[in-house]
Amino acid sequence: MADQLSTSLKVGWGFGSFGSITMMYLTSFFALFFMSTFLGIDPAIGGSILFFTRLLNIATDPLIGLWSDRTNTRWGRRRPFMFAGGILAGLACISLFNVPNFESQSLLIAYLSVVMVVYFTAYTIFNLPYLAMPAEMTQSYHERTSLMTWRVIFVSAAGFAGLWLAPTIVKLAGGGRGGYETMAVIMGFLLMASMIFAVFATRNAKFTSFEVPNYTLMEQIKTAAANRPFVLLSVAKLIQLTGLACTTATLPFLVKYGMDSSTIPGWLVALGIVSLLSAYGLILNGASIITLPIWTYFAKSMEKHHLFVIAIAGYGICGLTWWFADLSEPFIVYALRCIALGIFTGGVLLTGQSMLPDAIAYDHVRTGLRREGIFSGIYSFVEKIALATGPLIIGFLLSFMGFVESTGESVQQSESAIRAIYIGIGLLAPFFALASIPFLLMYDLTEDKLQIDTA
């Protein structure tokens, strides 16, 4: 088959997801917690920093996407951007958690804001061209699903790195602020290496070099908005990822203040599972990888958006069980919840990621234009807004209900503050996940429709 991709190419491209998703894990899970418990920043202010620094990418995302669309080099349109983004991402990661001591909190907030702008811009420079590649690499509906299977594998690997390796490094490095500093250096070099590896591993990937008509950015966005499947998928992902961001922002607070890590069996501690957070990362991502072939099998016999609905419904229902978690919960119950969430997470990742290049390919069918970058830019903007809104909601919720920030010392949180944590992860997060389903039910891009329109 002309559009069939080699396994080495799929693996090489998928490897890039390890770096970009690790970046998201580090900020989504640890940034708000780090600022509130080690830098003495009020959760509402920390959430606002995360929100507004991501909001600045409103302009950069579509512009970088459009820039990559109009770039022609011997490396193709995408890989030069990926290389630059990978280098910058590693340096920004190190700077994010290695924070100088400032005399005033205003200078501290200014430093964090600048570093986060650089951090999210680096993510954009790498991730937009990266996500634009699959629609160029193959025109096969099912081959894109196979390609995304490898992406999900490395997304899960990033979950291991972000939720098991990172907190383990923090603990082994002595914990506290110093532990986070060491973790950032190691993780920064790891994510940089994976991004650069993907650049060279995709050197033989098919790429297009069609001239894009000289439309303005607003004209590009206007015509992109006429792509109904893309719009519906973007709205669904906006809502769904906002719920995911509520989970990731809240979970470190939950395992510290609302649950008991001493319930972890000794044999798991001996394997390096030093906290409930690292157990979450290991079990959830393990379940996701193990069940991925099952989701891939059904993706070949069912329409992807139908499978997406099943996966997100299961994920949302399982998420509601966080409301009933407490200090007395046995570890086996916690582990079973993580397994169930991991199973459905694999389905959500596979179907959602494979539907994006389908929707982008549909634009080429409709218009004859090659503008994968602009679509990836819009999609990345949606992703960033969602991942910024979650911490903003949680930050204000914690602050409103009396959470006390600290600079590393032990703080006894009020019952109201603890309740805010459960509201965030056990009610708000599942609500957003389930609220995305109506938009997925309206999605109508099928394999048959794509083939008919192509013909």
Secondary structure, 3 states (H helix, E strand, C coil): CCCCCCHHHHHHHHHHHHHHHHHHHHHHHHHHHHHHHHCCCCHHHHHHHHHHHHHCHHHHHHHHHHHHHCCCCCCCCCHHHHHHHHHHHHHHHHHHHCCCCCCCHHHHHHHHHHHHHHHHHHHHHHHHHHHHHHHHHCCCHHHHHHHHHHHHHHHHHHHHHHHHHHHHHHHHCCCHHHHHHHHHHHHHHHHHHHHHHHHHHCCCCCCCCCCCCCCCHHHHHHHHCCCHHHHHHHHHHHHHHHHHHHHHHHHHHHHHHCCCHHHCCHHHHHCCCCCHHHHHHHHHHHHHHHHHHHHHHHHHHCCHHHHHHHHHHHHHHHHHHHHHCCCCCCHHHHHHHHHHHHHHHHHHHHHHHHHHHHHHHHHHHHHCCCCHHHHHHHHHHHHHHHHHHHHHHHHHHHHHCCCCCCCCCCCCCCHHHHHHHHHHHHHHHHHHHHHCHHHHHHCCCCHHHHHHHHC
